[in-house]
Amino acid sequence: MANVERVTVSLPNDLVRDIDRRVKNRSRFIAEAVRRELDRRRREELRRSLENPHPESREFSEPGFEEWSRGLPDEDAAALVDSSLGKAVEWAPGSGWVEDPE
């Protein structure tokens, strides 16, 4: 069994009865539900971050990407990106990443 920590939570009686009617292991069910909710919130935070990036994101990300890509062997660099897929985007200050107008 993985490391566990006992916690006490209060739930409405009808919710506990509903859980107990459907599952044998209440703790496992609640742990899975909490994991799903935390994952959902992480995805939502990432989505909001991508829609409204911090103004300094480009300043910090582009030099790091350039440094990383310089370390790639020339013959492998083209294999990493298929330029025929996806849409071209560009950074628009105040708007974030937008589709390239070309």
DAJO-V704646 format. One record per run of one state. SS is the DSSP state (helix for helix, strand for strand, loop for the rest). FROM is the first residue (numbers start at 0). TO is the last residue. If there is no record, write none. Layout:
ss: [SS:SS]
from: [FROM:FROM]
to: [TO:TO]
This chain:
ss: [loop:helix:loop:helix:loop:helix:loop:helix:loop:strand:loop:strand:loop]
from: [0:12:22:25:51:56:70:73:80:88:92:95:99]
to: [11:21:24:50:55:69:72:79:87:91:94:98:101]
